[in-house]
Amino acid sequence: MPEDLSIRVRSELYKRKMKHAELAEMLGISGPYLSDILNGKRNGPKAQEHVKHIRKILGI
């Protein structure tokens, strides 16, 4: 995930007063896995599907 998108996700979570764990729960994944996706440590096809879902949930 590009760094700017990671920053936008974190910013949007802050604006919505939403916790990282809440987003992970909505996605059906663990907090550490979400963190890996946001930090660019996971970028396979499954991670890209989660990125699409993250964008849809947060409207970015």
All heavy atoms as TSV, in Angstrom:
chain	resi	resn	atom	element	x	y	z
A	1	MET	N	N	0.852	-1.168	0.000
A	1	MET	CA	C	0.000	0.000	0.000
A	1	MET	C	C	0.897	1.229	0.000
A	1	MET	O	O	1.792	1.326	0.818
A	1	MET	CB	C	-0.883	-0.018	1.243
A	1	MET	CG	C	-1.681	1.231	1.451
A	1	MET	SD	S	-2.662	1.170	2.943
A	1	MET	CE	C	-3.997	0.177	2.416
A	2	PRO	N	N	0.652	2.153	-0.909
A	2	PRO	CA	C	1.462	3.376	-0.924
A	2	PRO	C	C	1.328	4.133	0.384
A	2	PRO	O	O	0.282	4.109	1.027
A	2	PRO	CB	C	0.867	4.188	-2.074
A	2	PRO	CG	C	0.118	3.210	-2.907
A	2	PRO	CD	C	-0.305	2.104	-1.990
A	3	GLU	N	N	2.411	4.806	0.746
A	3	GLU	CA	C	2.445	5.505	2.025
A	3	GLU	C	C	1.329	6.540	2.150
A	3	GLU	O	O	0.728	6.678	3.212
A	3	GLU	CB	C	3.799	6.180	2.201
A	3	GLU	CG	C	3.978	6.795	3.563
A	3	GLU	CD	C	5.352	7.365	3.765
A	3	GLU	OE1	O	6.321	6.708	3.377
A	3	GLU	OE2	O	5.430	8.471	4.320
A	4	ASP	N	N	1.030	7.259	1.068
A	4	ASP	CA	C	-0.015	8.277	1.151
A	4	ASP	C	C	-1.378	7.667	1.469
A	4	ASP	O	O	-2.164	8.249	2.208
A	4	ASP	CB	C	-0.077	9.114	-0.126
A	4	ASP	CG	C	-0.414	8.299	-1.360
A	4	ASP	OD1	O	0.062	7.155	-1.475
A	4	ASP	OD2	O	-1.157	8.814	-2.215
A	5	LEU	N	N	-1.649	6.487	0.940
A	5	LEU	CA	C	-2.911	5.826	1.244
A	5	LEU	C	C	-2.940	5.385	2.705
A	5	LEU	O	O	-3.958	5.516	3.383
A	5	LEU	CB	C	-3.146	4.638	0.319
A	5	LEU	CG	C	-4.501	3.965	0.446
A	5	LEU	CD1	C	-5.650	4.964	0.271
A	5	LEU	CD2	C	-4.627	2.854	-0.560
A	6	SER	N	N	-1.816	4.908	3.196
A	6	SER	CA	C	-1.721	4.506	4.599
A	6	SER	C	C	-2.016	5.699	5.508
A	6	SER	O	O	-2.762	5.582	6.481
A	6	SER	CB	C	-0.324	3.960	4.888
A	6	SER	OG	O	-0.179	3.658	6.247
A	7	ILE	N	N	-1.470	6.848	5.157
A	7	ILE	CA	C	-1.703	8.059	5.942
A	7	ILE	C	C	-3.175	8.452	5.874
A	7	ILE	O	O	-3.777	8.827	6.885
A	7	ILE	CB	C	-0.799	9.209	5.456
A	7	ILE	CG1	C	0.658	8.889	5.803
A	7	ILE	CG2	C	-1.222	10.542	6.064
A	7	ILE	CD1	C	1.669	9.799	5.135
A	8	ARG	N	N	-3.777	8.335	4.688
A	8	ARG	CA	C	-5.196	8.669	4.530
A	8	ARG	C	C	-6.082	7.744	5.360
A	8	ARG	O	O	-7.064	8.186	5.958
A	8	ARG	CB	C	-5.598	8.615	3.059
A	8	ARG	CG	C	-5.007	9.756	2.259
A	8	ARG	CD	C	-5.317	9.673	0.808
A	8	ARG	NE	N	-6.756	9.818	0.582
A	8	ARG	CZ	C	-7.342	9.576	-0.581
A	8	ARG	NH1	N	-6.629	9.178	-1.619
A	8	ARG	NH2	N	-8.639	9.718	-0.731
A	9	VAL	N	N	-5.736	6.457	5.390
A	9	VAL	CA	C	-6.511	5.494	6.189
A	9	VAL	C	C	-6.430	5.872	7.658
A	9	VAL	O	O	-7.449	5.959	8.346
A	9	VAL	CB	C	-6.016	4.049	5.964
A	9	VAL	CG1	C	-6.606	3.108	7.007
A	9	VAL	CG2	C	-6.359	3.577	4.560
A	10	ARG	N	N	-5.233	6.115	8.137
A	10	ARG	CA	C	-5.060	6.462	9.551
A	10	ARG	C	C	-5.773	7.775	9.887
A	10	ARG	O	O	-6.389	7.909	10.941
A	10	ARG	CB	C	-3.584	6.522	9.906
A	10	ARG	CG	C	-2.916	5.162	9.812
A	10	ARG	CD	C	-1.414	5.229	10.033
A	10	ARG	NE	N	-0.715	4.071	9.530
A	10	ARG	CZ	C	-0.625	2.901	10.139
A	10	ARG	NH1	N	-1.220	2.722	11.298
A	10	ARG	NH2	N	0.040	1.902	9.606
A	11	SER	N	N	-5.697	8.741	8.976
A	11	SER	CA	C	-6.364	10.025	9.169
A	11	SER	C	C	-7.881	9.837	9.232
A	11	SER	O	O	-8.565	10.423	10.082
A	11	SER	CB	C	-5.990	10.977	8.041
A	11	SER	OG	O	-6.704	12.162	8.134
A	12	GLU	N	N	-8.399	9.025	8.324
A	12	GLU	CA	C	-9.844	8.779	8.285
A	12	GLU	C	C	-10.307	8.062	9.550
A	12	GLU	O	O	-11.376	8.368	10.090
A	12	GLU	CB	C	-10.210	7.977	7.042
A	12	GLU	CG	C	-11.664	7.968	6.710
A	12	GLU	CD	C	-12.258	9.329	6.409
A	12	GLU	OE1	O	-11.578	10.184	5.813
A	12	GLU	OE2	O	-13.434	9.543	6.788
A	13	LEU	N	N	-9.507	7.129	10.033
A	13	LEU	CA	C	-9.847	6.444	11.286
A	13	LEU	C	C	-9.910	7.459	12.426
A	13	LEU	O	O	-10.814	7.419	13.260
A	13	LEU	CB	C	-8.819	5.353	11.604
A	13	LEU	CG	C	-8.845	4.108	10.727
A	13	LEU	CD1	C	-7.705	3.177	11.105
A	13	LEU	CD2	C	-10.172	3.378	10.826
A	14	TYR	N	N	-8.946	8.374	12.439
A	14	TYR	CA	C	-8.915	9.399	13.482
A	14	TYR	C	C	-10.156	10.292	13.402
A	14	TYR	O	O	-10.794	10.564	14.419
A	14	TYR	CB	C	-7.635	10.236	13.355
A	14	TYR	CG	C	-7.529	11.328	14.383
A	14	TYR	CD1	C	-7.130	11.035	15.684
A	14	TYR	CD2	C	-7.831	12.645	14.062
A	14	TYR	CE1	C	-7.048	12.035	16.645
A	14	TYR	CE2	C	-7.753	13.650	15.012
A	14	TYR	CZ	C	-7.350	13.336	16.299
A	14	TYR	OH	O	-7.277	14.322	17.242
A	15	LYS	N	N	-10.510	10.734	12.192
A	15	LYS	CA	C	-11.674	11.602	12.007
A	15	LYS	C	C	-12.951	10.924	12.480
A	15	LYS	O	O	-13.838	11.560	13.036
A	15	LYS	CB	C	-11.853	11.961	10.528
A	15	LYS	CG	C	-10.891	12.972	10.007
A	15	LYS	CD	C	-11.222	13.236	8.545
A	15	LYS	CE	C	-10.055	13.817	7.803
A	15	LYS	NZ	N	-10.315	13.917	6.364
A	16	ARG	N	N	-13.047	9.634	12.227
A	16	ARG	CA	C	-14.264	8.892	12.601
A	16	ARG	C	C	-14.231	8.391	14.039
A	16	ARG	O	O	-15.148	7.695	14.472
A	16	ARG	CB	C	-14.429	7.693	11.665
A	16	ARG	CG	C	-14.686	8.088	10.235
A	16	ARG	CD	C	-14.660	6.873	9.339
A	16	ARG	NE	N	-14.843	7.232	7.957
A	16	ARG	CZ	C	-15.753	6.718	7.164
A	16	ARG	NH1	N	-16.570	5.789	7.615
A	16	ARG	NH2	N	-15.855	7.105	5.919
A	17	LYS	N	N	-13.121	8.700	14.731
A	17	LYS	CA	C	-12.916	8.215	16.098
A	17	LYS	C	C	-13.085	6.694	16.139
A	17	LYS	O	O	-13.732	6.131	17.017
A	17	LYS	CB	C	-13.855	8.906	17.073
A	17	LYS	CG	C	-13.607	10.391	17.158
A	17	LYS	CD	C	-14.518	11.080	18.113
A	17	LYS	CE	C	-14.181	12.563	18.081
A	17	LYS	NZ	N	-15.087	13.346	18.879
A	18	MET	N	N	-12.497	6.079	15.143
A	18	MET	CA	C	-12.603	4.633	14.967
A	18	MET	C	C	-11.245	4.009	15.275
A	18	MET	O	O	-10.209	4.571	14.916
A	18	MET	CB	C	-12.974	4.374	13.500
A	18	MET	CG	C	-13.364	2.995	13.171
A	18	MET	SD	S	-13.954	3.015	11.440
A	18	MET	CE	C	-13.969	1.285	11.133
A	19	LYS	N	N	-11.270	2.899	15.937
A	19	LYS	CA	C	-10.026	2.230	16.294
A	19	LYS	C	C	-9.569	1.296	15.180
A	19	LYS	O	O	-10.375	0.772	14.411
A	19	LYS	CB	C	-10.202	1.438	17.590
A	19	LYS	CG	C	-10.459	2.333	18.765
A	19	LYS	CD	C	-10.548	1.550	20.046
A	19	LYS	CE	C	-10.801	2.489	21.192
A	19	LYS	NZ	N	-10.819	1.806	22.464
A	20	HIS	N	N	-8.263	1.128	15.146
A	20	HIS	CA	C	-7.621	0.217	14.196
A	20	HIS	C	C	-8.262	-1.176	14.296
A	20	HIS	O	O	-8.576	-1.796	13.288
A	20	HIS	CB	C	-6.128	0.175	14.577
A	20	HIS	CG	C	-5.274	-0.685	13.750
A	20	HIS	ND1	N	-4.590	-0.206	12.662
A	20	HIS	CD2	C	-4.961	-1.988	13.843
A	20	HIS	CE1	C	-3.901	-1.196	12.129
A	20	HIS	NE2	N	-4.106	-2.274	12.826
A	21	ALA	N	N	-8.495	-1.610	15.517
A	21	ALA	CA	C	-9.080	-2.931	15.751
A	21	ALA	C	C	-10.500	-3.028	15.202
A	21	ALA	O	O	-10.921	-4.093	14.740
A	21	ALA	CB	C	-9.068	-3.258	17.242
A	22	GLU	N	N	-11.249	-1.924	15.237
A	22	GLU	CA	C	-12.610	-1.929	14.697
A	22	GLU	C	C	-12.600	-2.137	13.184
A	22	GLU	O	O	-13.424	-2.881	12.654
A	22	GLU	CB	C	-13.316	-0.605	15.011
A	22	GLU	CG	C	-13.618	-0.408	16.482
A	22	GLU	CD	C	-14.209	0.961	16.742
A	22	GLU	OE1	O	-13.439	1.902	16.978
A	22	GLU	OE2	O	-15.456	1.067	16.691
A	23	LEU	N	N	-11.662	-1.473	12.507
A	23	LEU	CA	C	-11.545	-1.654	11.068
A	23	LEU	C	C	-11.152	-3.094	10.758
A	23	LEU	O	O	-11.723	-3.715	9.856
A	23	LEU	CB	C	-10.528	-0.671	10.473
A	23	LEU	CG	C	-10.298	-0.773	8.971
A	23	LEU	CD1	C	-11.599	-0.565	8.197
A	23	LEU	CD2	C	-9.239	0.220	8.524
A	24	ALA	N	N	-10.202	-3.631	11.500
A	24	ALA	CA	C	-9.780	-5.014	11.296
A	24	ALA	C	C	-10.956	-5.967	11.472
A	24	ALA	O	O	-11.144	-6.889	10.672
A	24	ALA	CB	C	-8.646	-5.376	12.258
A	25	GLU	N	N	-11.765	-5.715	12.485
A	25	GLU	CA	C	-12.937	-6.566	12.743
A	25	GLU	C	C	-13.929	-6.475	11.587
A	25	GLU	O	O	-14.495	-7.483	11.165
A	25	GLU	CB	C	-13.599	-6.151	14.051
A	25	GLU	CG	C	-14.702	-7.086	14.474
A	25	GLU	CD	C	-15.306	-6.722	15.824
A	25	GLU	OE1	O	-14.574	-6.201	16.679
A	25	GLU	OE2	O	-16.513	-6.966	15.990
A	26	MET	N	N	-14.137	-5.265	11.060
A	26	MET	CA	C	-15.053	-5.092	9.928
A	26	MET	C	C	-14.563	-5.863	8.702
A	26	MET	O	O	-15.371	-6.358	7.913
A	26	MET	CB	C	-15.179	-3.609	9.576
A	26	MET	CG	C	-15.919	-2.790	10.602
A	26	MET	SD	S	-15.874	-1.039	10.219
A	26	MET	CE	C	-17.263	-0.935	9.108
A	27	LEU	N	N	-13.251	-5.950	8.565
A	27	LEU	CA	C	-12.653	-6.652	7.428
A	27	LEU	C	C	-12.569	-8.161	7.658
A	27	LEU	O	O	-12.329	-8.917	6.721
A	27	LEU	CB	C	-11.245	-6.118	7.153
A	27	LEU	CG	C	-11.166	-4.673	6.672
A	27	LEU	CD1	C	-9.742	-4.164	6.779
A	27	LEU	CD2	C	-11.670	-4.561	5.251
A	28	GLY	N	N	-12.726	-8.572	8.911
A	28	GLY	CA	C	-12.623	-9.988	9.235
A	28	GLY	C	C	-11.184	-10.471	9.283
A	28	GLY	O	O	-10.905	-11.635	9.000
A	29	ILE	N	N	-10.273	-9.558	9.635
A	29	ILE	CA	C	-8.852	-9.914	9.730
A	29	ILE	C	C	-8.321	-9.473	11.092
A	29	ILE	O	O	-8.980	-8.714	11.808
A	29	ILE	CB	C	-8.017	-9.275	8.593
A	29	ILE	CG1	C	-8.093	-7.747	8.632
A	29	ILE	CG2	C	-8.467	-9.803	7.237
A	29	ILE	CD1	C	-7.209	-7.042	7.605
A	30	SER	N	N	-7.124	-9.914	11.411
A	30	SER	CA	C	-6.531	-9.544	12.690
A	30	SER	C	C	-5.916	-8.149	12.616
A	30	SER	O	O	-5.574	-7.656	11.535
A	30	SER	CB	C	-5.442	-10.551	13.081
A	30	SER	OG	O	-4.315	-10.421	12.228
A	31	GLY	N	N	-5.761	-7.535	13.769
A	31	GLY	CA	C	-5.124	-6.226	13.854
A	31	GLY	C	C	-3.710	-6.226	13.299
A	31	GLY	O	O	-3.346	-5.347	12.519
A	32	PRO	N	N	-2.888	-7.216	13.690
A	32	PRO	CA	C	-1.524	-7.259	13.147
A	32	PRO	C	C	-1.478	-7.422	11.620
A	32	PRO	O	O	-0.630	-6.828	10.961
A	32	PRO	CB	C	-0.900	-8.470	13.845
A	32	PRO	CG	C	-1.650	-8.579	15.133
A	32	PRO	CD	C	-3.064	-8.169	14.780
A	33	TYR	N	N	-2.412	-8.196	11.066
A	33	TYR	CA	C	-2.456	-8.366	9.612
A	33	TYR	C	C	-2.829	-7.046	8.940
A	33	TYR	O	O	-2.224	-6.660	7.934
A	33	TYR	CB	C	-3.441	-9.475	9.235
A	33	TYR	CG	C	-3.482	-9.789	7.761
A	33	TYR	CD1	C	-2.358	-10.275	7.107
A	33	TYR	CD2	C	-4.634	-9.612	7.018
A	33	TYR	CE1	C	-2.391	-10.572	5.750
A	33	TYR	CE2	C	-4.683	-9.899	5.667
A	33	TYR	CZ	C	-3.547	-10.385	5.041
A	33	TYR	OH	O	-3.591	-10.668	3.696
A	34	LEU	N	N	-3.792	-6.315	9.509
A	34	LEU	CA	C	-4.162	-5.007	8.975
A	34	LEU	C	C	-2.965	-4.062	9.040
A	34	LEU	O	O	-2.680	-3.341	8.089
A	34	LEU	CB	C	-5.348	-4.416	9.745
A	34	LEU	CG	C	-5.755	-2.994	9.360
A	34	LEU	CD1	C	-6.117	-2.891	7.886
A	34	LEU	CD2	C	-6.905	-2.527	10.227
A	35	SER	N	N	-2.259	-4.093	10.150
A	35	SER	CA	C	-1.081	-3.250	10.306
A	35	SER	C	C	-0.034	-3.574	9.238
A	35	SER	O	O	0.566	-2.672	8.652
A	35	SER	CB	C	-0.486	-3.448	11.702
A	35	SER	OG	O	0.585	-2.573	11.902
A	36	ASP	N	N	0.170	-4.868	8.973
A	36	ASP	CA	C	1.111	-5.281	7.925
A	36	ASP	C	C	0.682	-4.746	6.561
A	36	ASP	O	O	1.517	-4.294	5.778
A	36	ASP	CB	C	1.231	-6.804	7.860
A	36	ASP	CG	C	2.083	-7.393	8.968
A	36	ASP	OD1	O	2.737	-6.623	9.700
A	36	ASP	OD2	O	2.102	-8.634	9.092
A	37	ILE	N	N	-0.604	-4.784	6.275
A	37	ILE	CA	C	-1.115	-4.265	5.002
A	37	ILE	C	C	-0.848	-2.763	4.918
A	37	ILE	O	O	-0.338	-2.271	3.910
A	37	ILE	CB	C	-2.621	-4.556	4.837
A	37	ILE	CG1	C	-2.859	-6.065	4.666
A	37	ILE	CG2	C	-3.187	-3.794	3.642
A	37	ILE	CD1	C	-4.322	-6.470	4.706
A	38	LEU	N	N	-1.164	-2.039	5.985
A	38	LEU	CA	C	-0.985	-0.588	5.988
A	38	LEU	C	C	0.485	-0.188	5.914
A	38	LEU	O	O	0.811	0.867	5.380
A	38	LEU	CB	C	-1.636	0.033	7.224
A	38	LEU	CG	C	-3.151	-0.063	7.297
A	38	LEU	CD1	C	-3.652	0.510	8.609
A	38	LEU	CD2	C	-3.800	0.633	6.127
A	39	ASN	N	N	1.362	-1.027	6.440
A	39	ASN	CA	C	2.797	-0.730	6.423
A	39	ASN	C	C	3.505	-1.283	5.188
A	39	ASN	O	O	4.721	-1.180	5.077
A	39	ASN	CB	C	3.465	-1.262	7.693
A	39	ASN	CG	C	3.039	-0.480	8.912
A	39	ASN	OD1	O	2.898	0.732	8.862
A	39	ASN	ND2	N	2.831	-1.162	10.014
A	40	GLY	N	N	2.744	-1.890	4.284
A	40	GLY	CA	C	3.338	-2.382	3.043
A	40	GLY	C	C	4.069	-3.701	3.157
A	40	GLY	O	O	4.783	-4.101	2.238
A	41	LYS	N	N	3.900	-4.392	4.271
A	41	LYS	CA	C	4.568	-5.685	4.458
A	41	LYS	C	C	3.812	-6.825	3.791
A	41	LYS	O	O	4.373	-7.890	3.581
A	41	LYS	CB	C	4.738	-5.975	5.954
A	41	LYS	CG	C	5.670	-5.011	6.640
A	41	LYS	CD	C	5.791	-5.326	8.113
A	41	LYS	CE	C	6.699	-4.321	8.803
A	41	LYS	NZ	N	6.758	-4.567	10.247
A	42	ARG	N	N	2.548	-6.582	3.498
A	42	ARG	CA	C	1.708	-7.564	2.792
A	42	ARG	C	C	1.147	-6.888	1.555
A	42	ARG	O	O	0.507	-5.845	1.666
A	42	ARG	CB	C	0.541	-8.035	3.668
A	42	ARG	CG	C	0.912	-8.601	4.992
A	42	ARG	CD	C	1.369	-10.029	4.858
A	42	ARG	NE	N	1.700	-10.558	6.173
A	42	ARG	CZ	C	1.266	-11.704	6.625
A	42	ARG	NH1	N	0.494	-12.469	5.895
A	42	ARG	NH2	N	1.621	-12.115	7.822
A	43	ASN	N	N	1.398	-7.450	0.391
A	43	ASN	CA	C	0.877	-6.817	-0.819
A	43	ASN	C	C	0.459	-7.823	-1.882
A	43	ASN	O	O	0.396	-7.496	-3.057
A	43	ASN	CB	C	1.895	-5.818	-1.382
A	43	ASN	CG	C	3.231	-6.460	-1.685
A	43	ASN	OD1	O	3.362	-7.666	-1.631
A	43	ASN	ND2	N	4.208	-5.645	-2.000
A	44	GLY	N	N	0.144	-9.023	-1.452
A	44	GLY	CA	C	-0.317	-10.043	-2.379
A	44	GLY	C	C	-1.754	-9.798	-2.811
A	44	GLY	O	O	-2.379	-8.807	-2.430
A	45	PRO	N	N	-2.286	-10.707	-3.624
A	45	PRO	CA	C	-3.655	-10.542	-4.141
A	45	PRO	C	C	-4.704	-10.428	-3.039
A	45	PRO	O	O	-5.632	-9.621	-3.142
A	45	PRO	CB	C	-3.882	-11.797	-4.979
A	45	PRO	CG	C	-2.571	-12.450	-5.154
A	45	PRO	CD	C	-1.640	-11.906	-4.131
A	46	LYS	N	N	-4.565	-11.211	-1.993
A	46	LYS	CA	C	-5.538	-11.162	-0.894
A	46	LYS	C	C	-5.458	-9.814	-0.177
A	46	LYS	O	O	-6.485	-9.214	0.151
A	46	LYS	CB	C	-5.290	-12.314	0.091
A	46	LYS	CG	C	-6.374	-12.493	1.106
A	46	LYS	CD	C	-7.647	-12.963	0.456
A	46	LYS	CE	C	-8.670	-13.334	1.511
A	46	LYS	NZ	N	-9.962	-13.624	0.939
A	47	ALA	N	N	-4.247	-9.329	0.033
A	47	ALA	CA	C	-4.061	-8.028	0.681
A	47	ALA	C	C	-4.659	-6.923	-0.177
A	47	ALA	O	O	-5.264	-5.979	0.351
A	47	ALA	CB	C	-2.584	-7.767	0.946
A	48	GLN	N	N	-4.527	-7.036	-1.492
A	48	GLN	CA	C	-5.085	-6.026	-2.393
A	48	GLN	C	C	-6.611	-6.013	-2.323
A	48	GLN	O	O	-7.227	-4.959	-2.436
A	48	GLN	CB	C	-4.614	-6.261	-3.835
A	48	GLN	CG	C	-3.134	-6.011	-4.025
A	48	GLN	CD	C	-2.699	-4.637	-3.561
A	48	GLN	OE1	O	-3.316	-3.631	-3.906
A	48	GLN	NE2	N	-1.649	-4.590	-2.767
A	49	GLU	N	N	-7.214	-7.190	-2.131
A	49	GLU	CA	C	-8.667	-7.250	-1.940
A	49	GLU	C	C	-9.058	-6.507	-0.661
A	49	GLU	O	O	-10.058	-5.798	-0.629
A	49	GLU	CB	C	-9.142	-8.705	-1.877
A	49	GLU	CG	C	-9.164	-9.399	-3.211
A	49	GLU	CD	C	-10.111	-8.741	-4.202
A	49	GLU	OE1	O	-11.269	-8.417	-3.828
A	49	GLU	OE2	O	-9.692	-8.534	-5.350
A	50	HIS	N	N	-8.258	-6.688	0.384
A	50	HIS	CA	C	-8.535	-5.986	1.644
A	50	HIS	C	C	-8.376	-4.479	1.454
A	50	HIS	O	O	-9.161	-3.702	2.011
A	50	HIS	CB	C	-7.620	-6.488	2.761
A	50	HIS	CG	C	-7.928	-7.882	3.210
A	50	HIS	ND1	N	-9.187	-8.281	3.609
A	50	HIS	CD2	C	-7.150	-8.979	3.311
A	50	HIS	CE1	C	-9.165	-9.566	3.936
A	50	HIS	NE2	N	-7.933	-10.000	3.761
A	51	VAL	N	N	-7.389	-4.066	0.660
A	51	VAL	CA	C	-7.193	-2.634	0.390
A	51	VAL	C	C	-8.434	-2.062	-0.290
A	51	VAL	O	O	-8.916	-0.988	0.081
A	51	VAL	CB	C	-5.933	-2.394	-0.474
A	51	VAL	CG1	C	-5.889	-0.955	-0.982
A	51	VAL	CG2	C	-4.671	-2.716	0.318
A	52	LYS	N	N	-8.975	-2.784	-1.256
A	52	LYS	CA	C	-10.189	-2.330	-1.942
A	52	LYS	C	C	-11.345	-2.186	-0.951
A	52	LYS	O	O	-12.112	-1.231	-0.994
A	52	LYS	CB	C	-10.584	-3.308	-3.052
A	52	LYS	CG	C	-9.682	-3.248	-4.246
A	52	LYS	CD	C	-10.122	-4.261	-5.281
A	52	LYS	CE	C	-9.113	-4.341	-6.418
A	52	LYS	NZ	N	-9.458	-5.401	-7.378
A	53	HIS	N	N	-11.453	-3.150	-0.056
A	53	HIS	CA	C	-12.524	-3.127	0.943
A	53	HIS	C	C	-12.320	-1.961	1.919
A	53	HIS	O	O	-13.287	-1.297	2.307
A	53	HIS	CB	C	-12.556	-4.470	1.667
A	53	HIS	CG	C	-13.846	-4.744	2.366
A	53	HIS	ND1	N	-14.025	-5.827	3.160
A	53	HIS	CD2	C	-15.030	-4.092	2.387
A	53	HIS	CE1	C	-15.254	-5.809	3.656
A	53	HIS	NE2	N	-15.877	-4.763	3.195
A	54	ILE	N	N	-11.072	-1.709	2.295
A	54	ILE	CA	C	-10.752	-0.590	3.188
A	54	ILE	C	C	-11.179	0.722	2.539
A	54	ILE	O	O	-11.818	1.565	3.153
A	54	ILE	CB	C	-9.239	-0.557	3.518
A	54	ILE	CG1	C	-8.867	-1.721	4.428
A	54	ILE	CG2	C	-8.867	0.772	4.183
A	54	ILE	CD1	C	-7.376	-1.966	4.562
A	55	ARG	N	N	-10.824	0.883	1.253
A	55	ARG	CA	C	-11.201	2.093	0.522
A	55	ARG	C	C	-12.721	2.270	0.501
A	55	ARG	O	O	-13.229	3.378	0.662
A	55	ARG	CB	C	-10.678	2.041	-0.912
A	55	ARG	CG	C	-9.207	2.221	-1.046
A	55	ARG	CD	C	-8.846	2.078	-2.521
A	55	ARG	NE	N	-7.430	2.053	-2.752
A	55	ARG	CZ	C	-6.741	3.071	-3.237
A	55	ARG	NH1	N	-7.345	4.197	-3.531
A	55	ARG	NH2	N	-5.449	2.958	-3.427
A	56	LYS	N	N	-13.433	1.172	0.286
A	56	LYS	CA	C	-14.900	1.233	0.215
A	56	LYS	C	C	-15.492	1.624	1.574
A	56	LYS	O	O	-16.365	2.486	1.648
A	56	LYS	CB	C	-15.427	-0.124	-0.237
A	56	LYS	CG	C	-16.907	-0.163	-0.478
A	56	LYS	CD	C	-17.329	-1.525	-1.004
A	56	LYS	CE	C	-18.821	-1.586	-1.222
A	56	LYS	NZ	N	-19.235	-2.900	-1.717
A	57	ILE	N	N	-15.009	1.001	2.628
A	57	ILE	CA	C	-15.517	1.278	3.976
A	57	ILE	C	C	-15.276	2.729	4.367
A	57	ILE	O	O	-16.167	3.397	4.900
A	57	ILE	CB	C	-14.855	0.337	5.012
A	57	ILE	CG1	C	-15.363	-1.097	4.837
A	57	ILE	CG2	C	-15.130	0.826	6.449
A	57	ILE	CD1	C	-14.599	-2.120	5.659
A	58	LEU	N	N	-14.071	3.227	4.081
A	58	LEU	CA	C	-13.713	4.574	4.521
A	58	LEU	C	C	-14.034	5.657	3.483
A	58	LEU	O	O	-13.891	6.845	3.766
A	58	LEU	CB	C	-12.214	4.629	4.879
A	58	LEU	CG	C	-11.789	3.729	6.037
A	58	LEU	CD1	C	-10.289	3.825	6.257
A	58	LEU	CD2	C	-12.545	4.064	7.317
A	59	GLY	N	N	-14.434	5.239	2.290
A	59	GLY	CA	C	-14.782	6.203	1.256
A	59	GLY	C	C	-13.602	6.997	0.730
A	59	GLY	O	O	-13.714	8.191	0.479
A	60	ILE	N	N	-12.465	6.328	0.593
A	60	ILE	CA	C	-11.263	7.024	0.076
A	60	ILE	C	C	-10.771	6.381	-1.203
A	60	ILE	O	O	-11.130	5.293	-1.529
A	60	ILE	CB	C	-10.109	7.055	1.110
A	60	ILE	CG1	C	-9.750	5.658	1.609
A	60	ILE	CG2	C	-10.480	7.948	2.265
A	60	ILE	CD1	C	-8.551	5.613	2.504
